[in-house]
């Protein structure tokens, strides 16, 4: 483990992911990578990181052109990499790819953010409904139990985020978890961010080796609250000339809640989920994945 993970071993290529860009991308020691499955608090974490880098308590400092999704297949990856190369400030870079599909540097920082897997499923359903393209509609038939069964039973895919299944989430988690003792791999959880945002902001500052005044920690936490983030997205959407690409940006912040399945799934649905989780992860891993808590 001390030597770090092996070199990139897997290519993920699909409608929304293409990891070819990593082979020629030059990582800087100061880089901060936000590494998450979709719908785990990616934009939230990027915004907190950008506020810390700029020492500005304003969610408006987040811009996906400044902090891009590097291995996104439907954008010009070379142009995005060139834009990142031109940046002289500290960079914050997003990826949804497991560790085996990216390039690891022992000097950069990797923020691995996860969320209760069932919340991910329902949040992604809402996100797909908000998309302007039908790339992922096949994952979400109208019947909630049918869609959830697909989520539980479909295998992990070499297409990356095209197929966000329980197994792909667990694969992403395990790819980093096995190296969790490395000093530059850091696990954050959506529930922890929700429970104690000031504490998590202070922790991020320590990870990034940023000295920060306690008052600014408080201000950044307030600016990073769900309500503030949603209001900022609404303001951005109303800015002349703004385009959100393939979705309604303001709807990224649909509710900010957990336990999204309550009242939607049956006892049988959750029993199948319990059985799958028992096969895929240990009790300690499950406790962290679902609640962000250590055993």
JOWOCOR-V545443 format. One record per pair of residues at least 12 apart in sequence whose C-alpha atoms are under 8 Angstrom apart, sorted by the first residue. I is the first residue (numbers start at 1). J is the second residue. Records with the same first field share a line. If there is no record, write none. Layout:
# JOWOCOR-V545443
I=J / J
This chain:
# JOWOCOR-V545443
1=178 / 179 / 181 / 182
2=182
4=106 / 179 / 182
5=100 / 104 / 179
6=100
7=100 / 103 / 104
8=99 / 100 / 101 / 102 / 103 / 104
9=100 / 101
10=100 / 101
11=101 / 158
12=97 / 101 / 158 / 159 / 160
13=73 / 158 / 159 / 160
14=73 / 158 / 159 / 160 / 161 / 162
15=73 / 74 / 135 / 159 / 162
16=72 / 73 / 74 / 160 / 161 / 162
17=71 / 72 / 73 / 74 / 159 / 160 / 161 / 162
18=71 / 72 / 73 / 159 / 160
19=71 / 72 / 97 / 101 / 102
20=71
21=70 / 71 / 77 / 78 / 81
22=71 / 102 / 103
23=103
25=81
27=105 / 108
28=107 / 108
29=105 / 107 / 108
30=90 / 91 / 107 / 108 / 109
31=90 / 91 / 92 / 93 / 108 / 109
32=90 / 91 / 92 / 93 / 108 / 109 / 110 / 111 / 208
33=92 / 93 / 94 / 95 / 108 / 109 / 110 / 111
34=46 / 92 / 93 / 94 / 95 / 110 / 111 / 112 / 113
35=94 / 95 / 96 / 97 / 98 / 110 / 111 / 112 / 113
36=95 / 96 / 97 / 112 / 113 / 114 / 172
37=96 / 97 / 113 / 114 / 161 / 164 / 169 / 172
38=96 / 120 / 124 / 161 / 164
39=120 / 123 / 124
40=113 / 114 / 115 / 120 / 190
41=113 / 114 / 115 / 190
42=94 / 113
44=224 / 229
46=62 / 67 / 92 / 93 / 94
47=59 / 61 / 62 / 224
48=201 / 220 / 224
49=92 / 204
50=62 / 92
51=220
52=205 / 210 / 220
53=90
55=216
56=220
57=216 / 219 / 220 / 221 / 222 / 223
58=220 / 223 / 224
59=223 / 224 / 228 / 229 / 232
60=232
65=80
66=83 / 84 / 91 / 92
67=91 / 92 / 93 / 94
68=80 / 92 / 93 / 94
69=93 / 94 / 95
70=93 / 94 / 95
71=95 / 97
96=160 / 161
97=160 / 161 / 172
98=171 / 172 / 173 / 175 / 176
99=172 / 175 / 176
100=175
106=184
107=184
108=184
109=184 / 185 / 186 / 207 / 208
110=184 / 185 / 186
111=185 / 186 / 187 / 188
112=176 / 185 / 186 / 187 / 188
113=187 / 188 / 189 / 190
114=173 / 187 / 188 / 189 / 190 / 289
115=189 / 190 / 191 / 289 / 290 / 291 / 292
116=258 / 289 / 290 / 291
117=166 / 169 / 289 / 290
118=259 / 260 / 261
119=258 / 259 / 260 / 261
121=148 / 151 / 164 / 165
122=260 / 261
123=260
125=140
127=251 / 252
130=247 / 248 / 251
131=246 / 247 / 248
132=246 / 247
133=246
136=162 / 163
139=151 / 163
144=264 / 265
145=265 / 266 / 269
148=269
149=269
150=165
151=164 / 165 / 166
152=165 / 166 / 167 / 272 / 273 / 276
153=165 / 166
154=166 / 167
155=167 / 168
156=168 / 171
167=280
170=280 / 281
188=292
189=289 / 291 / 292
190=292
191=258 / 291 / 292
192=291 / 292
197=221 / 225
198=217 / 218 / 220 / 221
201=217 / 220 / 221
202=217
226=253 / 256
229=253
230=250 / 253
233=249 / 250
234=249 / 250
237=249 / 250
